[in-house]
Amino acid sequence: MQQSAVPELAQAHAHTRPIHWLATATALAGVVALSSLMQPDAATAAAPQDRAPRPAPAAAPPSAEGVTFPIDCGPVDPVVARQTSGDLDGDGRPETVAVVHCDAGMSTPPDGVYVLTQGTDANRPRVVATLVDPKDRSKVKEFAIRDGALYATLLGYSASDVPTCCPDVTEHPKWEWKDGSFLRSESSGARSV
């Protein structure tokens, strides 16, 4: 049997006392608490082949505020009556569709429907398409973007002498982006007079 060079230390460590267990438990609790604060981020903890690609941050839709629309209102200003946003061309960035008419005060001014986009290098949104020209004398009753297409209900006139108060034609157009432009079709196949 080998004798310790420092018999007092050998004797002290041969018998455990409650204070030893308390000191050990306290030290262990401190290590666990400290290790929970020092954990790496979840993104860096995974092996590179296990990481899923992060989606790009969603782009904000272009605002119709301050945009110059191709509508001739004479001495009054154009008004954005309604707008909606969604990805119409499938590029992952939303476009804004704005319904615009002249601020006539009285009567029912015709609407124009315009598509706005904002490129990654552009400072301001710009009009890239006119879907409904105000010269067509249509009024937009409803419109929405669904499944990458714009659906609308347009009220119009069968003849130029029909008063603006009383549209007598209802159309349900749908616009889809195909081959670099917006193609119009009838969404319900119905055009009523």
Phi, psi and omega in degrees: 000137184266138182265137179287144178290334179237088186299332181293322179289319179297320179293320184292326182270353180282334181242120179276141178242163179304326180296327177294316179296321178295317179295319179295316180296319179296316180296318179296317177298321178295319179295317179297315180297317181293322180291330178290332177281337186260015181292143176287160176299151179300326183292327181266350181281336182278150175293147184308323182286344180271349184282134174273144178295139179279136177291149177294147178300141182295132178282145177284142178292150178296144178270141178278353182291129177081003180279140175270113182267147180280066180227133181264108181253007180061231185280351181258165182269152172285150181234132173278107184283318180207159175207155176215160182227151176177167181276104182269333184253004175075018180269002180089354178247137182285148170254160176245134175251124183244135173261120187233139172216169179283144180282079188281337182080307178235163182073188181239095181289148179290156180261152167245145178240123187232144176257128179248144173221164176221112179292166181294336181257000183273145177277328183228152175295156179221154178281125180249347179202145171251113181271324176229122179272135179303335178295341178284352178062031179267153175240131180274117179273313180218151171199150181198153174259125177221132176053041177076012179231154177259126177247141180215160168241119182248137174254134183215197189228138181281340180210160183290342181269002176286127183297149182296341179289338194230070179300141184239008178232136176238129178237153179233072182283159176226135177242133176230146178278116178217133176052041174084011177206168178272123179257133181261137173217167176274123184288328180250356181075005184247138171224115184254151178236000000 
